Amino acid sequence: MERDDQLELYGLVADRLKDAHTRVRTLQVPEGVRMALTRKLLVITAAAKHDLADAARRLEWFMADLDEGRYPEDVHTDRSP
């Protein structure tokens, strides 16, 4: 039974990660912000390989930040490389 729950959680996290990547890709934000959000998603994806429950929590926090419009600052706002 526990294995079924684990597989279900993998599927849920995979679907949510796919949705998160789609949302980030379609956001109307500066490229630096998009890159920072994408890096966060990649970290969550990597975490899912080692601690699925933690990755699921981190993904929920990430999605809540997106829903609330809380984005990282653009690292290139001063126009430096």
Secondary structure, DSSP 8 states (H G I E B T S, - for coil): -HHHHHHHHHHHHHHHHHHHHHHHHH--S-HHHHHHHHHHHHHHHHHHTT-HHHHHHHHHHHHHHHHHT-----TTTT---
